[in-house]
């Protein structure tokens, strides 16, 4: 299981929202590239980046900031937010993004997901963000009547590398992961699942780790890392299934 620290970009800064509400943003670092370097130093293996403005606008808004993150670190970057056509997908992969996350496009244009998976095998994930089990799109501004499980099942044969499942009502609220729904989704799919939304303690990670065999390959953590509720070394030890010794794993890149 991989622990992805989140870098959510709004107006050029690294922020965290509460339940996806753009007017409830807390700035944690005005230099996202520097934040990426911190995550490198703390021993993380990959970074999850979201262009929040882009998710609302439908196209890249914080693109230059993402490029600075890519230049600052050699860690794999998983990027989502406003990526809705093949040109944008290809452009980010050429620039060095390891995995592109399609959210709104997965609902509105499933053929794009399938073609992207064909052209870039292993490099396409689908982000399914849900309120009360129903898919939300356009930067979480609109909740549809489509059930999260139905959307995930419709893409089972597309070749998606992972489904990133977020319970919006938990995201940034520090109320804990919706582990039951995440595990239920993972059991129903052959596509691997990455959990997201609400990680608030090591106990969340310990509980999720115990359900790894359901098909959960990763977890995204944001606010709890930024405000110190979760110690990075201890968290990495939990997801790796090893004793937490606080030491930085060898062989990781330096900024």
Secondary structure, DSSP 8 states (H G I E B T S, - for coil): -EEEEEEEEETTEEEEEETTEEEEEEEEES-HHHHHHHHHHTT-SEEEEEEHHHHHHTS-SSHHHHHHHHHH--SEEEEESS--SHHHHHHHHHHT-SEEEESHHHHH-HHHHHHHHHHSTT-EEEEEEEETTEEEETTTTEEEEEEHHHHHHHTTTTT-SEEEEEETTTTTTTS---HHHHHHHHHH-SS-EEEES---SHHHHHHHHTTGGGTEEEEEE-HHHHTTSS-HHHHHHHHHTS-------TT----
